[in-house]
Amino acid sequence: MRLWVSGYRSYELGIFNSKDERILVIKAAIKQELIQKFDQGLEWIITGPQLGVEQWTIETALEIKNEYPELKIALIEPYTEFSKNWAEDKQHKLTALQTQVDFFASVSKKKYNNPQQLHNCTKFMIAHTDEAMFVYDPEFEGKIKYNYQAVKEEQEKRDYALELIDMYELQEKALQINEEKSNK
């Protein structure tokens, strides 16, 4: 099984610091779902380079690869030099992640020149995966809504599962983590 994972950008969640405890909650929720999916036949995690859920997914997947070495991770960017306009530290972090995944490529071999490149990347992700998992709540829109809508359209054509980790699930995971901390 090939799973497309995406979700909110960090700034959409008001997360501007890599030490923000909400990242631990999101990563814990992602980890739980990835392990469950691995036990159901997950072979590839395919995600993008966006700051936020996509990079946290790569970090989480790299952690669980120690226990599940046969798990593969692909990082697909919409176009070359995707992070060119990012701050230098964020560019370095993405470059480091690119070197740790099993596969890295750009859908478009050109630099950014129009929004169609983003649409083409979404189409690529859907075409090369069997299902999707988004950290997304339709009540709290973000840029991921475009991917969500594309998946909904794909579901009208074929069997393509979509799992959402919504705000309620994240709150439940935060409570669980806090309980575990207080029991130590």
N, C-alpha and C positions, 0 to 999 in steps of 0.2 A: 504494500500500500504506500502511496505517495501522498503526503499531507502538505497542503499549502497553509502556512501560518502567517497571520498578519494581525493588525489591530491599530490602536491609537498611537499617534506620535507622542513623544514625551511631553512636549509643550501643551498638547491638547488636554493632558491630565494635570497640568500645572506642576510637572516634575522638571526641575532645572538643575538638580544636583544628583550625582550618581550615588550618593549616600542616603537618598530619600528612602525611608522605610517602606513606602508603598511599592517600590520596585521589588522588594523581597516578597511581598504579598502576590504581586503579579507573576513573578517567577515561580513561586510555589504552586500557584494555580496552573500555570503552563506545564510545570514538571509533572504534576499529578496526572494531567490529561495525556501528556506524551508517554508516560510509562504505561498507562492504561491502554493507549493505542498501540504501543510496541507489543504488548501482550496479545493484541488482536491482529498482529501482522504488519505493523508499521515498519517500513524499510527506509524511506526517505522523508526527511523534513526539508521542505523547500520554502524559503522566505526571501524577503528583500533586505535592502540595506538601511531602511529608515531608522532614525533615532527613535527609540521607544520600543514597542512590543517586538518589532522584527529583530532588533539587535539583542534584546533580552531573551528572545527565543533561541538565538544562536548560542548565547552564553549558557543558557540552561541546557540546551542539547549537548554542548561540549562537556558539561559537567556529567550528564547521565551517560555519556559515551564510555566513561570508565567502567560502568556496570553493564552496559549494552554496547560492546565494541562494534557489533555488526551494523549498528544504526549509522545512517549516512546523512550528511547535512549539505544542502545546496544553497548557495547565496546567489540570487539572480537580481541584477540591477537593470533598470529600464534602459539605460544608455550609458556610454562610457563617460568617465570623469564625473560620475554622479555626485560625489561629495566635494567637487572642486570649490564651491563657494562656502563650504563649512569652515568653522574655526579649525585651526591647525590640530588641536588636541583631538577633536572629533574625527578629523580625517585620519589621524594616526590610529585611532581606535578601530575604525572601519578597516583600514589596511591590515591591522593585526588579525581581525576576525577573518578577513579574506584568506589569509595564509593558513588558518586553522581548519577551515571547512574542507569537505571532500570534493566539492565542485564549486567553481565560481565562474560566472559569465555575465555578459551584458546582452540583453535582447536586441538592442540596436547597437551597431558598431560605430555609430556616430555620436558626437556630443549632442547635448540637448538643443533641439531646434523647433519643436512644437509639442503640444499636449498629446498628439496622437501616439507618441512614443510611450506615454504612460498607459494609454488605453491598450496598446499592443502588448505591453508587459502583463497587464491584467489578463488579456486573452491567452497569452503564453502560459501563465500560471494555471489557469483553469484547464487548458488543453493538456498540460503535463502533470496533472495531479488527479487523484481519485476522489479526494474530498478536501474540505477546508475547515480550519478552526480559526476563528477570529476572537480577539479580546475586544468585544464591541457590544454596546447596548443601543439598539435603535432609538431609545428615548434620549440618548445623549450623543447626538451626531458628531462625527469628525470626518476627516478625509477618507477614512476607511469605508464610509457609506457608499462610495462609488464602487468599491470592490464587492461590498455586500449586495448592491443592486445587480451587479454583473453576475454574481453567483445565483441570485434569485432568478434571473433570466435563463441561466444555464439549466437550472432545475426544471424549467418548463420543457426543456429539450431532452434531458437524460437524467438518469439517477446519479445525482451528485450531492453527497451529504454535506451539510454545513452545521458545525457546532459553534455556539456562541458562549464565551465566558463573559457574562454580563456583570453589571455593577452589584447585583444581589449576590452572585457567586463570589465576587471579590470581597464583599463585606463579610460573607461567611468564612472565607479563607483567613481574613484578618482576625476575626474573632477566634478562630481555631489556633492561629499562631500565638495570639496573646494568651490564650489559655495554656498552651504548651510552655510559654515562657514563665507564667506565674506558677506552674506546677514544678518548676525546676528548683 
